[in-house]
Amino acid sequence: MPHIRPVFLPLFALPLLAIMLWLMPPAAKADTYPPFPADTSWFNVNRPLTSADLQGRVVLLDFFTPGCINCIHMIPIQQQLKQKFGDDLLVIGVTSPKFTASKQANNMTPFLRRFYIDEPVFIDADMTWWQHYGVFAWPTMLLLNPQGKVIKSFVGERSFAQMAKPIGVAIAIAQTAGELTHPALPLKPLAADTDFFVLPTKIAIEGDRVAISDSGHNRIDLFDKSGKPIATIGSGKIGFSEGSYANAEFSRPQGLAFIGNVLYVADTDNQRIRKIDLATQTVTTVAGNGQRAYGSSTPLAAPVETALNSPWALDHVEGKLFIAMAGDHQIWHFDPMKNTLESFAGSGEEGLRDGERLNAQFAQSSGLAYHEHNLYVADPESSSIRQINLDTGLVVTLIGKGLFNFGDRDGAASQAELQHPQGLAYLQGALYIADTFNNAIRKLDLGSLQVTTVTKKLAQPNGLAVLNDHTLLIADTYHDRVVTLDLTDGAVTSWPPKKITP
């Protein structure tokens, strides 16, 4: 389902025709390009583009907001389209931000690197292009002919086949009419990252072992708790392959969970749950067939035959695995002993609704933590923290008000505000929150239900885990590093303590 931006006038106050027009896809009445926003930030080009650069081309405008799972799902589709049509198709990313953090240029470069986005992108901070084209949902892609007229709109997630056919027709018409030209563009791809960690996301700690999803390198790094490297799992090549540590391949892995001598991995872009046997040093697959489900997926009798929808975070309870299925807005449950996979909580509809676990609504669940019969869930798109009581099956909201309510506020949990949180860890009566788009770690005292800020010295932190009784280990994602946070004095220190050569 597309993520629809709210209209702040109630529907009953609108005439029927206005309601129908609002519900329809974007209007194709815009026949010319509007001016590009003044003083905006551009990426992947060495100068801002002009409308003249777009003339004589078939153009696909991609209206997206970073962090939106539906927008992320369209990135590989657009890459396939660019490969198929080459210079005959120009894709331009229009960042129309939902969150205030997405208006900031320094947050865009790591996002583009994370997903290998190399087309021209600009930030439409005031939503002028969004409004010009009548866009109402993320993602929306508009196909324009060489004269700049909208000839097709794609709202929400679409398949390669659904998009390739009309794009091919548009290119053929333009070629026949002699309207297609390929003037040189001022392209400037982003430089490769050379840090030891590249966009690390999730962390798991058990006993003396620390596992880190080095997502930008498509691998898992294994350390002891002192920071001494133990193993690198994965070749570093993006792909899907099983076998030895050196030969295995992952695709932007995220969630991690130890169960005994096994490390489970949410291999997010491979749409699989992987199993790393730490004794035999081999990687296999326990769930997912490699296909991404459109809409809510359905667990099948054989977990490895089930299509998944962006598994993002993992946690374990008594030998069983919980999976935050971000693309489904659900929590799933995998039992390794019985080899069973089932949806555990969430209706599959994106939203913020409490109640019985299967009827509750979640919003792109991306972080998990467990303590004493309660599973805690970080829901980024509603900027909320949820609690599932595993005994009663009831879901309640601890922090958060809705899909378009976010901010940066401490105080009583009922009034506190977060911005796109993605990670959780429990320690000594408190829930620590990676308040990702606020660049912060927040503390929710589960006794007093008060929220405080622990640090803001980070850059879009993601996963976090308990290193000892006064220290958290945090994936400081957009700084390309892992850090410790000393809860006694708030000190933030790079980890491992000794620098490792990339």
Secondary structure, DSSP 4 states (H G I P E B T S, - for coil): --EEPPPSS-GGGS-HHHHHHHHSPPPS---SPPPPPTT--EESBSS---HHHHTTSEEEEEEE-TT-HHHHHHHHHHHHHHHHHGGGEEEEEEE--SSGGGG-HHHHHHHHHHTT--S-EEE-TT-HHHHHTT--EESEEEEE-TTS-EEEEEES---HHHHHHHHHHHHHHHHHTT--------B-PPPPP-SSSSS---EEEETTEEEEEEGGGTEEEEEETTS-EEEEES-SSBS-B-EETTT-BBSS---EEEETTEEEEEEGGGTEEEEEETTTTEEEEEE--SPBPSSS----SSGGG--B--EEEEEEETTEEEEEEGGGTEEEEEETTTTEEEEEE--SSBS-B-EETTT-BBSS--EEEEETTEEEEEEGGGTEEEEEETTT-EEEEEE---TT----B-EETTT-B-SS--EEEEETTEEEEEEGGGTEEEEEETTTTEEEEEE---SS---EEEEETTEEEEEEGGGTEEEEEETTT--EEEESSS----
